[in-house]
Amino acid sequence: MRNKKIFFVLWLCALTLLFNKPGNAQSDTTTDLNKAQKEIEENNLTYFKAFCRKDADLFNSLYTFDCWIMTPGTTVFCGPDAAGEYFVYASKNRGIRNGRFITINVYGIGADMMAEVGFYQLFNAENVQFDEGKYIVLWKKTGKAWKRFRDSFSSSRNLNEFSPK
C-alpha cells in the first residue's frame, strides 16, 4: 500500500512538471499580450471614429477617469474631465477630424498595465494631413477593457510652421 502511495505521489509530481513547463507560462503571457494588442488596436480605431462623429462621449470612454493627456504646446490635461477637455481642444483649436495610429510595439508591464509606442497622422475636415508625430501610451486594464491611462505625443513638425485649418 505504501509503495502505491509513493508511486501515486511521484506520478502526480511528474504530471505537474510536464504540464507546468516555463514554456506554457510564456505561451499564456504571449496570448495575453496578443489579445491586449488587438484590443488596443480596436481602441485606436475608435479614437478617430470619435473625431469623425464629433462624439465626445465615445472619446471619453477610451480613457481612465484619472488619465493624463500630454500634448505638444499645451499644459497637461489630467483628471476626470481631461479626455473631454482635450477632445474639445483638439476638435476646435487643432481641427482634428480624423487620423491614424501606426503601432510599432506593445509591451506588457504587468497584468493590468501595457505600453504602446508608435507614430500618428492627423487629418483636417478636408481630409488633408496636417500633422504627424510619435506617441507613447500607457494602457490600464479597468474591468474588462484596456483604457488610455497616460497619453503622451509630440509632433514631428514645428508647430509654428503650419496651420491645421
C-alpha positions in Angstrom: 0.0 0.0 0.0 2.8 2.4 0.9 4.5 1.7 -2.5 1.3 2.6 -4.3 1.1 5.9 -2.4 4.7 6.8 -3.2 4.1 5.8 -6.9 1.0 8.0 -7.0 2.8 11.0 -5.5 5.7 10.6 -7.9 3.2 10.2 -10.8 1.5 13.5 -9.7 4.8 15.3 -9.5 5.8 14.1 -13.0 2.4 15.3 -14.4 2.8 18.7 -12.6 6.3 19.1 -14.1 5.1 18.1 -17.6 2.2 20.5 -17.7 3.7 23.4 -15.9 6.8 24.0 -18.0 8.0 27.6 -18.2 7.1 27.5 -21.9 3.4 27.1 -21.0 3.5 30.2 -18.8 5.2 32.1 -21.6 2.6 31.0 -24.1 -0.1 32.3 -21.8 1.7 35.6 -21.5 2.1 35.8 -25.3 -1.6 35.0 -25.7 -2.5 37.7 -23.2 -0.2 40.2 -24.9 -1.6 39.4 -28.4 -5.2 39.8 -27.0 -4.3 43.1 -25.4 -2.7 44.4 -28.5 -5.8 43.5 -30.5 -8.0 45.4 -28.0 -5.6 48.4 -28.2 -5.7 48.4 -32.0 -9.5 48.4 -31.8 -9.4 51.3 -29.3 -7.1 53.2 -31.6 -9.7 52.9 -34.5 -12.5 54.1 -32.1 -10.3 57.1 -31.1 -10.5 58.6 -34.6 -14.1 57.4 -35.1 -15.0 59.7 -32.2 -13.4 62.7 -34.1 -15.2 61.7 -37.3 -18.5 61.6 -35.5 -17.8 64.5 -33.2 -18.7 62.2 -30.3 -17.1 63.4 -27.1 -18.8 60.7 -25.1 -17.3 58.0 -27.2 -13.9 59.6 -26.9 -14.2 59.9 -23.1 -15.0 56.2 -22.8 -11.5 55.4 -24.1 -9.7 57.0 -21.1 -9.5 56.1 -17.4 -11.1 58.6 -15.1 -7.6 59.6 -13.8 -5.9 60.0 -17.2 -3.2 62.4 -18.2 -3.0 63.6 -21.8 0.3 65.3 -22.5 0.2 67.2 -25.8 2.7 69.4 -27.6 2.4 73.1 -26.9 -0.2 72.9 -24.1 -0.5 72.1 -20.4 -1.3 68.6 -19.3 -4.9 67.6 -19.4 -5.5 65.5 -16.3 -8.3 64.2 -14.1 -11.9 63.1 -14.7 -12.6 65.9 -17.2 -9.3 65.6 -19.1 -10.5 63.5 -22.1 -13.5 65.7 -22.7 -11.4 68.9 -22.4 -8.8 67.5 -24.8 -11.5 66.4 -27.3 -12.9 70.0 -27.4 -9.4 71.5 -27.7 -8.3 69.0 -30.4 -11.5 69.4 -32.4 -11.8 73.2 -32.2 -8.2 74.5 -31.9 -6.3 71.9 -33.8 -9.0 71.0 -36.3 -8.6 67.2 -35.9 -11.3 65.3 -37.8 -9.6 62.0 -38.5 -6.2 60.3 -38.1 -4.3 57.1 -38.0 -2.1 55.4 -35.4 0.7 53.2 -36.5 1.6 50.9 -33.6 5.3 49.9 -33.6 5.2 47.8 -30.4 3.2 46.9 -27.4 4.9 46.0 -24.2 3.5 44.1 -21.2 4.4 45.9 -18.0 2.1 43.9 -15.7 -1.2 42.1 -15.6 -3.1 45.4 -15.7 -0.6 47.8 -17.5 0.7 47.9 -21.1 2.8 50.4 -23.0 2.3 51.2 -26.7 4.8 53.1 -28.9 4.1 54.3 -32.4 3.5 57.1 -34.9 0.4 59.1 -35.7 -1.0 61.1 -38.6 -3.7 63.8 -38.2 -6.2 65.0 -40.8 -8.5 68.0 -41.0 -12.1 68.4 -42.2 -10.9 68.3 -45.9 -9.1 65.0 -45.1 -5.7 66.7 -45.6 -2.9 65.6 -43.4 -1.7 68.5 -41.3 0.5 66.8 -38.6 2.5 63.7 -37.9 4.5 62.6 -34.9 5.2 59.9 -32.4 3.5 58.7 -29.2 3.7 56.6 -26.1 0.5 55.4 -24.4 0.3 53.6 -21.1 -2.8 51.4 -21.1 -4.5 50.4 -17.9 -6.9 47.4 -17.5 -10.1 48.7 -16.0 -12.7 45.9 -15.5 -12.6 44.0 -18.8 -11.4 46.9 -21.0 -8.0 48.4 -21.8 -8.1 52.2 -21.5 -5.7 55.0 -22.0 -4.1 56.0 -18.7 -1.2 58.2 -19.8 -1.1 59.5 -23.3 1.9 61.5 -24.5 2.7 62.5 -28.0 4.8 65.0 -29.9 4.7 66.4 -33.4 7.5 65.8 -35.8 6.7 69.2 -37.3 7.5 72.6 -35.9 4.0 73.8 -34.7 4.8 77.3 -35.9 5.3 76.2 -39.5 1.8 75.0 -40.3 -1.8 75.8 -39.6 -4.2 72.8 -39.2 -7.3 74.6 -40.5 
